[in-house]
């Protein structure tokens, strides 16, 4: 992988002092090891992972009710 002349090494948007050659599979931005999250499609950045979680549909039971994450108090 080469960088254009005059351009420095790619850096993480969240940590500009860290060089990263690994890119997010969704947004193609560089992600340092601290910001990388493994996913079935490869590596995602923290921002794309949070966006994917927000867009995920809720889990439903066989009867069509939304499932909760634990017992209710």
N, C-alpha and C positions, 0 to 999 in steps of 0.2 A: 504494500500500500504506500503510495507516494503522496506527498503534499505539494500543492502548487508553490512555485518559487515565491519567496517573500512571506509565505504564510508559516506560522509556527506550528508546533505539534498541537493536535486537538486536545482541548482541556474540557473537563467536566463543567457544565453550566452552574452546578451547585457548589463546586469546589474548584475555582479557577486556578488554584496553585497545583492541581494534580493533572498530569498528562494521562489520557486514556485513549486507546485505540479500539476499544470495544464500543459498539454502537447499539442503541436501543432498536429492537426489531420494528417498533411502531413508528417512532418519530425520527429515527436515524440520528439522534443527538448522541455525542460521546457520553459515556457513563463510567465513572471511576468505580473501583471494586466496592466501595462503601455504598454506592447508589445502585448497583446492579442487583436485580432480583430475578432468580431463575423462573422461567415460565415454560409451558409446553411448546411454545413457538421459538424459544431461544432465551435471550436476556432482555428484560424490560427495565426501563428506568423507573424510579420511584413515582414520578409524576404520572406516567402512563399506567402503572399498576393501580394507583389510586383512582384514576379515571375509569379504568376497566371495572374496578370493584363498585364504583358508583353507578355504572350503567348495567350491572348484572341484574337479571331478573330474580325476584325472590323465589325460594324453593317452595313448591306446593306439594301437599299430600295427595293421596289418591282421590280424596273427596273434593279437592280443589281449594282447600284452606291453606293460608300461608303458614309455613312452619316457623316456630319460634326457636331461639337459640338455647333454651333451657327452661327449667320450671319457673312458673310465675310466682311471684311473692304476694 
